Amino acid sequence: MLLDTAALYFRAFYGVPDTVRGPDGQPVNAVRGLLDMIARLATEFEPTEIVACWDDDWRPQWRVDLIPTYKTHRVAADAATDADSSVEVVPDLLSPQVPIIREVLGALGIPIIGAARHEADDVIGTLASHASIPVDIVTGDRDLFQLVDDSRHVRVIYTGRGMSRLEILTDASLSIKTGVTPAQYADFAALRGDASDGLPGVAGVGEKTAAMLLASWGDLDGIVAAAADPSSAMAASVRAKILAAADYLQVAPTVVNVVRDLALPAFDARIRSSTPDQIAALDLLATEWGLGTSMARAREALAGRA
């Protein structure tokens, strides 16, 4: 089970009231919410291994160099004019909880894996692409739909509609949901764009048109070739839109496609019984931060999988 960790703790932060606080008054709503998510996921999907995939660089410069608007709307206002800056807007009450989350994950025995100059998406892409066992990717990020692969037993557990309405995406269910195959999804995303990532897409091409183009011409290269061919059956209005976006379509796939070949550190993600030191650390964290039943549920769920 690969956790898109930041996506989950942001969702936890907004899903649990910030009146949930520790003994010293520090908000711990994101910490407790994430622990509750882990408890539910471990119980319902019964993983044998869990990895917390991390954004070592949430907005890599190489992606920004290709598409300058990439995640621009999420850059802190006081850093937006600095081309080398990648200071993400994080709610004031969430920032202090991130180190606690890292500490709690470590004490639970869940490895935190990131990669320099890359996002958690790229870590997930690499691990999912090279795994020798079935993989469940837990995320609210649609970009990771491109990793769904029945032949390799890779699914996405999509949290976009909330933890109470999880969607399990396979080849078939993704095609029903989006109208495209997993192999086409990155091209689909490049065509329709994504305001949440600052991807402009092709002006005037939405999801239905993008899916129709991919159904007709297979992939982005085929679509661009058809637009350049006056004898193709592509409608004149769509052809004009594709040709007008030629420069964007040259670089968009590199930005949208997740990296699948990172050199990652060795780690052991097997769910195991806690050692006496881990038990002591977990007890201390639970008391220090008032994690109460959330910590207890997560520990019980993981113990049940050890």
Sequence and secondary structure as in RCSB ss.txt:
>XXXX:A:sequence
MLLDTAALYFRAFYGVPDTVRGPDGQPVNAVRGLLDMIARLATEFEPTEIVACWDDDWRPQWRVDLIPTYKTHRV
AADAATDADSSVEVVPDLLSPQVPIIREVLGALGIPIIGAARHEADDVIGTLASHASIPVDIVTGDRDLFQLVDD
SRHVRVIYTGRGMSRLEILTDASLSIKTGVTPAQYADFAALRGDASDGLPGVAGVGEKTAAMLLASWGDLDGIVA
AAADPSSAMAASVRAKILAAADYLQVAPTVVNVVRDLALPAFDARIRSSTPDQIAALDLLATEWGLGTSMARARE
ALAGRA
>XXXX:A:secstr
 EEEHHHHHHHHHHHS TT B TTS B HHHHHHHHHHHHHHHHH  SB EEE  SSSS HHHHHH TTTTGGGB
 GGGTT TT   B   TTTTTHHHHHHHHHHHHT  EE  TT  HHHHHHHHHHH SS EEEEES GGGGGG BG
GGTEEEEE TT GGG EEE HHHHHHHHSS HHHHHHHHHHH BGGGTB  STT  HHHHHHHHHHHSSHHHHHH
HHH TTSS  HHHHHHHHHTHHHHHHHHHHHS            B     HHHHHHHHHHHHHHT HHHHHHHHH
HHHTT 
